[in-house]
């Protein structure tokens, strides 16, 4: 996804974390896979280290894009479109649900 679509930037443990999301007028031009993996981590040399894992919860063809990121107790958290927050592994981009047993609605 183009760097013009950066919505948030967080720096943590030597990584620059970017959350990207395109504007509504071109949203339909992006694959579900790309939208559901819309957080990237770069090192100090601006090399891509990982792209976040797609949220394991939700349906296969469901929109599960990550809609915000924040740091809590020096851990990266990503909240996604279906209402679940995930702890993000800073080495791999793998996610672990934090509130998976609560209903998002």
DSSP file (Angstrom, degrees, kcal/mol; ACC not computed):
  #  RESIDUE AA STRUCTURE BP1 BP2  ACC     N-H-->O    O-->H-N    N-H-->O    O-->H-N    TCO  KAPPA ALPHA  PHI   PSI    X-CA   Y-CA   Z-CA
    1    1 A X              0   0    0      0, 0.0    29,-0.0     0, 0.0    19,-0.0   0.000 360.0 360.0 360.0 139.7    0.0    0.0    0.0
    2    2 A X    >   -     0   0    0      1,-0.1     3,-1.7     2,-0.1     0, 0.0  -0.201 360.0-125.0 -61.5 144.7    1.3    3.4   -0.9
    3    3 A X  G >  S+     0   0    0      1,-0.3     3,-1.1     2,-0.1    -1,-0.1   0.611 104.3  77.5 -68.0 -10.7    3.0    5.6    1.7
    4    4 A X  G 3  S+     0   0    0      1,-0.2    -1,-0.3    16,-0.0    -2,-0.1   0.660  86.7  62.3 -69.0 -14.1    0.5    8.3    0.9
    5    5 A X  G <   +     0   0    0     -3,-1.7    16,-2.7    17,-0.0     2,-0.3   0.124  69.9 138.8-100.5  20.7   -2.1    6.4    2.9
    6    6 A X  E <   +A   20   0A   0     -3,-1.1    14,-0.3    14,-0.2     3,-0.1  -0.511  19.4 169.4 -70.2 126.5   -0.3    6.6    6.2
    7    7 A X  E     +     0   0A   0     12,-3.4     2,-0.3     1,-0.3    13,-0.2   0.718  64.4  14.8-106.3 -32.5   -2.8    7.3    9.0
    8    8 A X  E     -A   19   0A   0     11,-1.5    11,-2.4     2,-0.0     2,-0.4  -0.995  55.8-165.6-145.6 148.5   -0.6    6.7   12.1
    9    9 A X  E     +A   18   0A   0     -2,-0.3     2,-0.4     9,-0.2     9,-0.2  -0.997  11.0 176.6-135.0 130.6    3.1    6.4   12.9
   10   10 A X  E     -A   17   0A   0      7,-2.2     7,-3.7    -2,-0.4     2,-0.5  -0.994  17.2-149.7-131.8 138.9    4.5    5.1   16.2
   11   11 A X  E     +A   16   0A   0     -2,-0.4     2,-0.3     5,-0.2     5,-0.2  -0.943  27.7 157.9-109.6 129.4    8.1    4.5   17.2
   12   12 A X  E >   -A   15   0A   0      3,-2.2     3,-2.0    -2,-0.5    -2,-0.1  -0.966  62.7 -11.4-152.3 131.1    8.9    1.7   19.6
   13   13 A X  T 3  S-     0   0    0     -2,-0.3     3,-0.1     1,-0.3    -1,-0.0   0.850 128.7 -48.1  48.2  46.2   12.0   -0.3   20.3
   14   14 A X  T 3  S+     0   0    0      1,-0.2     2,-0.4    29,-0.1    30,-0.3   0.535 116.5 112.2  77.2   6.6   13.9    1.0   17.3
   15   15 A X  E <   -A   12   0A   0     -3,-2.0    -3,-2.2    28,-0.1     2,-0.6  -0.871  58.9-145.2-112.2 145.5   11.0    0.3   14.9
   16   16 A X  E     -AB  11  42A   0     26,-2.8    26,-2.1    -2,-0.4     2,-0.5  -0.955  20.9-158.0-105.4 117.2    8.8    2.8   13.0
   17   17 A X  E     -AB  10  41A   0     -7,-3.7    -7,-2.2    -2,-0.6     2,-0.5  -0.851   6.9-166.4-101.9 125.1    5.3    1.3   12.9
   18   18 A X  E     -AB   9  40A   0     22,-2.9    22,-2.4    -2,-0.5     2,-0.6  -0.940   9.8-161.7-114.6 129.5    3.0    2.6   10.1
   19   19 A X  E     -AB   8  39A   0    -11,-2.4   -12,-3.4    -2,-0.5   -11,-1.5  -0.957  19.4-169.9-106.0 123.4   -0.8    2.1    9.9
   20   20 A X  E     +A    6   0A   0     18,-2.9     2,-0.3    -2,-0.6   -14,-0.2  -0.843  16.4 163.1-115.1 148.7   -2.0    2.7    6.4
   21   21 A X        -     0   0    0    -16,-2.7     6,-0.0    -2,-0.3    -2,-0.0  -0.856  30.6-127.0-162.9 128.1   -5.6    2.9    5.1
   22   22 A X        -     0   0    0     -2,-0.3     5,-0.1     1,-0.1   -17,-0.0  -0.329  35.0 -95.6 -76.1 158.7   -6.8    4.4    1.8
   23   23 A X    >>  -     0   0    0      1,-0.1     3,-1.8     3,-0.1     4,-0.8  -0.314  38.7-105.0 -68.8 158.0   -9.5    7.1    1.5
   24   24 A X  G >4 S+     0   0    0      1,-0.3     3,-0.6     2,-0.2     4,-0.4   0.809 114.4  65.2 -54.1 -35.9  -13.0    6.0    0.8
   25   25 A X  G 34 S+     0   0    0      1,-0.2    -1,-0.3     2,-0.1    -2,-0.0   0.686 117.1  25.5 -68.7 -15.9  -13.0    7.1   -2.8
   26   26 A X  G X4 S+     0   0    0     -3,-1.8     3,-2.0     2,-0.1    -1,-0.2   0.310  88.6 108.0-124.8   7.3  -10.4    4.5   -3.7
   27   27 A X  G X< S+     0   0    0     -4,-0.8     3,-1.7    -3,-0.6    -2,-0.1   0.848  73.8  60.4 -53.8 -39.7  -11.0    1.9   -1.0
   28   28 A X  G 3  S+     0   0    0     -4,-0.4    -1,-0.3     1,-0.3    -2,-0.1   0.612  91.0  70.5 -68.8 -11.5  -12.5   -0.6   -3.5
   29   29 A X  G <  S+     0   0    0     -3,-2.0     2,-0.4     2,-0.1    -1,-0.3   0.512  86.5  82.6 -81.5  -4.5   -9.3   -0.7   -5.5
   30   30 A X  S <  S-     0   0    0     -3,-1.7     2,-0.0    -4,-0.2     0, 0.0  -0.813  82.2-116.9-107.6 141.6   -7.5   -2.6   -2.7
   31   31 A X     >  -     0   0    0     -2,-0.4     4,-2.2     1,-0.1     5,-0.2  -0.355  23.7-119.6 -69.6 152.7   -7.6   -6.3   -2.1
   32   32 A X  H  > S+     0   0    0      1,-0.2     4,-2.5     2,-0.2    32,-0.2   0.881 114.2  56.7 -58.8 -39.4   -9.1   -7.6    1.2
   33   33 A X  H  > S+     0   0    0      1,-0.2     4,-0.5     2,-0.2    -1,-0.2   0.922 108.2  45.7 -60.1 -45.4   -5.7   -9.2    2.0
   34   34 A X  H >4 S+     0   0    0      1,-0.2     3,-0.7     2,-0.2    -1,-0.2   0.899 114.0  48.7 -66.3 -40.6   -3.9   -5.9    1.7
   35   35 A X  H >< S+     0   0    0     -4,-2.2     3,-0.6     1,-0.2    31,-0.5   0.870 109.8  51.8 -67.0 -36.5   -6.5   -4.0    3.7
   36   36 A X  H 3< S+     0   0    0     -4,-2.5    19,-0.4     1,-0.3    -1,-0.2   0.525 111.9  47.2 -79.8  -5.3   -6.5   -6.6    6.5
   37   37 A X  T << S+     0   0    0     -3,-0.7    -1,-0.3    -4,-0.5    15,-0.1  -0.429  72.1 140.6-127.8  56.2   -2.7   -6.4    6.8
   38   38 A X    <   +     0   0    0     -3,-0.6   -18,-2.9    13,-0.1     2,-0.4   0.067  42.4  85.8 -97.2  23.9   -2.4   -2.6    6.9
   39   39 A X  E     -B   19   0A   0    -20,-0.2    13,-2.8    13,-0.1     2,-0.3  -0.992  53.1-177.9-124.7 133.0    0.4   -2.2    9.5
   40   40 A X  E     -BC  18  51A   0    -22,-2.4   -22,-2.9    -2,-0.4     2,-0.4  -0.940  15.2-146.8-129.0 149.4    4.0   -2.4    8.6
   41   41 A X  E     -BC  17  50A   0      9,-2.4     8,-3.4    -2,-0.3     9,-1.1  -0.962  14.4-172.9-118.5 135.2    7.2   -2.1   10.7
   42   42 A X  E     -BC  16  48A   0    -26,-2.1   -26,-2.8    -2,-0.4     6,-0.2  -0.947  16.2-133.6-125.2 145.3   10.5   -0.6    9.5
   43   43 A X    >   -     0   0    0      4,-2.1     3,-2.0    -2,-0.4   -28,-0.1  -0.198  43.5 -84.2 -85.3-175.0   13.9   -0.5   11.1
   44   44 A X  T 3  S+     0   0    0    -30,-0.3   -29,-0.1     1,-0.3    -1,-0.1   0.741 130.4  56.7 -64.6 -23.1   16.2    2.5   11.4
   45   45 A X  T 3  S-     0   0    0      2,-0.1    -1,-0.3     1,-0.0     3,-0.1   0.320 119.4-111.7 -88.5   8.1   17.5    1.9    7.9
   46   46 A X    <   +     0   0    0     -3,-2.0     2,-0.4     1,-0.3    -2,-0.1   0.764  68.1 148.7  66.0  28.6   13.9    2.1    6.6
   47   47 A X        -     0   0    0      1,-0.0    -4,-2.1     2,-0.0     2,-0.3  -0.789  55.3-111.3 -92.3 134.3   13.9   -1.6    5.7
   48   48 A X  E     +C   42   0A   0     -2,-0.4    -6,-0.3    -6,-0.2     3,-0.1  -0.498  36.9 176.7 -65.2 124.1   10.6   -3.4    5.9
   49   49 A X  E     -     0   0A   0     -8,-3.4     2,-0.3     1,-0.4    -7,-0.2   0.832  59.1 -19.4 -97.9 -44.2   10.8   -5.8    8.8
   50   50 A X  E     -C   41   0A   0     -9,-1.1    -9,-2.4    43,-0.0     2,-0.4  -0.990  45.5-135.3-159.1 161.3    7.3   -7.3    8.9
   51   51 A X  E     -C   40   0A   0     -2,-0.3   -11,-0.2    41,-0.3   -13,-0.1  -0.983  48.3 -99.2-117.1 134.4    3.7   -6.8    7.8
   52   52 A X        -     0   0    0    -13,-2.8    42,-0.2    -2,-0.4     2,-0.1  -0.104  36.8-106.4 -57.3 147.5    1.1   -7.5   10.5
   53   53 A X        -     0   0    0     40,-2.5     2,-0.1     1,-0.1    -1,-0.1  -0.461  39.7-104.0 -67.5 142.2   -0.7  -10.9   10.6
   54   54 A X        -     0   0    0     -2,-0.1    41,-0.2     1,-0.1   -17,-0.1  -0.466  48.7 -91.9 -64.7 142.0   -4.3  -10.8    9.5
   55   55 A X        -     0   0    0    -19,-0.4    -1,-0.1     9,-0.4    41,-0.0  -0.359  30.6-147.5 -57.8 127.8   -6.6  -11.0   12.5
   56   56 A X  S    S+     0   0    0     39,-0.1    -1,-0.2    -2,-0.1     2,-0.1   0.775  76.7  79.9 -71.3 -25.2   -7.4  -14.6   13.1
   57   57 A X  S    S+     0   0    0      7,-0.1    25,-0.1     3,-0.0     2,-0.1  -0.485  78.4  40.6 -80.0 154.3  -10.9  -13.8   14.4
   58   58 A X  S    S-     0   0    0     -2,-0.1     6,-0.1    24,-0.0     2,-0.0  -0.179  96.6 -47.1  96.7 167.7  -13.7  -13.0   11.9
   59   59 A X    >   -     0   0    0      1,-0.1     3,-1.3     4,-0.1    -2,-0.0  -0.258  50.8-110.7 -74.5 160.6  -14.7  -14.6    8.6
   60   60 A X  T 3  S+     0   0    0      1,-0.3    -1,-0.1     3,-0.0    -3,-0.0   0.870 118.6  33.2 -58.4 -41.3  -12.4  -15.3    5.8
   61   61 A X  T 3  S+     0   0    0      2,-0.1    -1,-0.3   -29,-0.0     2,-0.2   0.159  94.9 120.8-103.0  18.4  -13.8  -12.6    3.5
   62   62 A X  S <  S-     0   0    0     -3,-1.3     2,-0.7     1,-0.1    20,-0.1  -0.553  72.8-109.5 -84.8 146.2  -14.6  -10.2    6.3
   63   63 A X        +     0   0    0     -2,-0.2    -4,-0.1     1,-0.1    -1,-0.1  -0.658  47.8 161.0 -72.6 115.7  -13.1   -6.7    6.5
   64   64 A X        +     0   0    0     -2,-0.7    -9,-0.4   -32,-0.2    -1,-0.1  -0.098  12.6 157.9-129.0  33.1  -10.8   -6.9    9.5
   65   65 A X        -     0   0    0     15,-0.1    16,-2.9     1,-0.1     2,-0.5  -0.228  48.3-110.7 -60.9 148.2   -8.5   -3.9    8.9
   66   66 A X  E     -D   80   0B   0    -31,-0.5    14,-0.3    14,-0.3    -1,-0.1  -0.709  32.0-173.7 -80.8 128.1   -6.6   -2.5   11.8
   67   67 A X  E     +     0   0B   0     12,-2.5     2,-0.3    -2,-0.5    13,-0.2   0.530  60.7  10.3-107.1  -9.1   -8.1    0.9   12.6
   68   68 A X  E     -D   79   0B   0     11,-1.4    11,-2.4     2,-0.0     2,-0.3  -0.978  54.8-158.8-162.8 158.2   -5.8    2.2   15.3
   69   69 A X  E     +D   78   0B   0     -2,-0.3     2,-0.3     9,-0.2     9,-0.2  -0.981  17.8 161.0-137.1 149.2   -2.5    1.5   17.1
   70   70 A X  E     -D   77   0B   0      7,-2.2     7,-3.1    -2,-0.3     2,-0.5  -0.979  34.4-115.0-159.6 166.2   -1.1    2.6   20.4
   71   71 A X  E     +D   76   0B   0     -2,-0.3     2,-0.4     5,-0.2     5,-0.2  -0.927  28.6 176.3-110.3 130.7    1.6    1.7   23.0
   72   72 A X  E >  S-D   75   0B   0      3,-2.5     3,-1.1    -2,-0.5    -2,-0.0  -0.985  74.7 -12.2-134.8 123.0    0.6    0.5   26.4
   73   73 A X  T 3  S-     0   0    0     -2,-0.4    -1,-0.1     1,-0.3     3,-0.1   0.895 128.6 -56.5  52.8  44.2    3.2   -0.6   29.0
   74   74 A X  T 3  S+     0   0    0      1,-0.2     2,-0.4    -3,-0.0    -1,-0.3   0.747 115.1 116.9  59.5  29.3    5.9   -0.6   26.2
   75   75 A X  E <   -D   72   0B   0     -3,-1.1    -3,-2.5    14,-0.0     2,-0.4  -0.974  66.8-122.0-124.3 141.1    3.8   -3.0   24.1
   76   76 A X  E     -DE  71  88B   0     12,-0.5    12,-2.7    -2,-0.4     2,-0.4  -0.695  29.1-170.5 -84.2 128.4    2.2   -2.3   20.7
   77   77 A X  E     -DE  70  87B   0     -7,-3.1    -7,-2.2    -2,-0.4     2,-0.4  -0.949   5.3-166.0-119.0 138.8   -1.5   -2.8   20.5
   78   78 A X  E     -DE  69  86B   0      8,-2.5     8,-2.6    -2,-0.4     2,-0.4  -0.993   5.8-156.2-126.3 127.6   -3.6   -2.8   17.4
   79   79 A X  E     -DE  68  85B   0    -11,-2.4   -12,-2.5    -2,-0.4   -11,-1.4  -0.844  17.7-153.4-100.8 138.0   -7.4   -2.4   17.4
   80   80 A X  E >   -D   66   0B   0      4,-2.2     3,-2.2    -2,-0.4   -14,-0.3  -0.640  29.2 -98.6-116.3 174.2   -9.2   -3.8   14.4
   81   81 A X  T 3  S+     0   0    0    -16,-2.9   -17,-0.1     1,-0.3   -15,-0.1   0.702 117.1  57.8 -59.5 -26.8  -12.5   -3.2   12.5
   82   82 A X  T 3  S-     0   0    0    -17,-0.2    -1,-0.3     2,-0.2    22,-0.2   0.366 120.2-102.9 -91.4   7.1  -14.3   -6.1   14.2
   83   83 A X  S <  S+     0   0    0     -3,-2.2     2,-0.4     1,-0.3    -2,-0.1   0.664  78.9 125.8  89.4  17.8  -13.7   -4.6   17.7
   84   84 A X        -     0   0    0     -4,-0.2    -4,-2.2   -27,-0.1     2,-0.4  -0.913  48.2-144.2-112.1 137.0  -10.9   -6.8   19.0
   85   85 A X  E     -E   79   0B   0     -2,-0.4    13,-3.1    -6,-0.2    14,-0.8  -0.781  17.7-159.5 -97.1 143.5   -7.6   -5.5   20.3
   86   86 A X  E     -EF  78  97B   0     -8,-2.6    -8,-2.5    -2,-0.4     2,-0.5  -0.961  19.2-132.2-127.5 140.0   -4.4   -7.4   19.6
   87   87 A X  E     -EF  77  96B   0      9,-2.9     9,-1.9    -2,-0.4     2,-0.5  -0.794  32.0-143.5 -81.7 128.2   -0.9   -7.5   21.2
   88   88 A X  E     -EF  76  95B   0    -12,-2.7   -12,-0.5    -2,-0.5     2,-0.5  -0.852   7.8-129.6-102.7 126.7    1.5   -7.2   18.3
   89   89 A X     >  -     0   0    0      5,-3.0     4,-2.6    -2,-0.5     5,-0.2  -0.621  14.9-151.0 -70.9 119.7    4.8   -9.2   18.4
   90   90 A X  T  4 S+     0   0    0     -2,-0.5    -1,-0.2     1,-0.2   -78,-0.1   0.642  91.6  49.6 -72.2 -14.0    7.5   -6.6   17.6
   91   91 A X  T  4 S+     0   0    0      3,-0.1    -1,-0.2     1,-0.0    -2,-0.0   0.830 129.8  11.9 -89.1 -37.2    9.8   -9.2   16.1
   92   92 A X  T  4 S-     0   0    0      2,-0.1   -41,-0.3    -3,-0.1    -2,-0.2   0.642  88.8-120.6-118.9 -20.4    7.4  -10.9   13.7
   93   93 A X     <  +     0   0    0     -4,-2.6   -40,-2.5     1,-0.3    -3,-0.1   0.502  61.4 147.6  83.7   3.5    4.1   -8.9   13.4
   94   94 A X        -     0   0    0    -42,-0.2    -5,-3.0    -5,-0.2     2,-0.3  -0.395  37.9-138.5 -69.2 152.0    2.1  -11.8   14.7
   95   95 A X  E     -F   88   0B   0     -7,-0.2     2,-0.4   -41,-0.2    -7,-0.2  -0.881  16.8-166.3-119.9 148.4   -0.9  -10.9   16.8
   96   96 A X  E     -F   87   0B   0     -9,-1.9    -9,-2.9    -2,-0.3     2,-0.1  -0.996  31.2-118.3-128.2 123.6   -2.5  -12.3   20.0
   97   97 A X  E     -F   86   0B   0     -2,-0.4   -11,-0.3   -11,-0.2     3,-0.1  -0.363  23.1-171.3 -65.1 138.5   -6.0  -11.2   20.9
   98   98 A X  S    S+     0   0    0    -13,-3.1     3,-0.2     1,-0.1   -12,-0.2   0.831  85.8  23.2 -93.6 -41.8   -6.3   -9.3   24.1
   99   99 A X  S >  S+     0   0    0    -14,-0.8     3,-1.6     1,-0.1    -1,-0.1  -0.238  76.2 137.1-120.7  43.0  -10.1   -9.2   24.5
  100  100 A X  T 3   +     0   0    0      1,-0.3    -1,-0.1   -15,-0.1     4,-0.1   0.702  68.8  57.8 -67.9 -20.1  -11.2  -12.1   22.4
  101  101 A X  T 3  S+     0   0    0     -3,-0.2     2,-0.4     2,-0.1    -1,-0.3   0.355  92.5  82.9 -94.0   7.5  -13.8  -13.3   24.8
  102  102 A X  S <  S-     0   0    0     -3,-1.6     2,-0.4     2,-0.0    -3,-0.1  -0.871  83.2-117.8-108.4 145.0  -15.7  -10.1   24.9
  103  103 A X        -     0   0    0     -2,-0.4    -2,-0.1     1,-0.1   -20,-0.1  -0.645  14.4-143.2 -79.2 133.0  -18.3   -9.2   22.3
  104  104 A X              0   0    0     -2,-0.4    -1,-0.1   -22,-0.2   -21,-0.0   0.623 360.0 360.0 -72.8 -10.4  -17.3   -6.1   20.3
  105  105 A X              0   0    0    -23,-0.0    -1,-0.2     0, 0.0   -22,-0.0   0.426 360.0 360.0-108.9 360.0  -21.0   -4.9   20.1
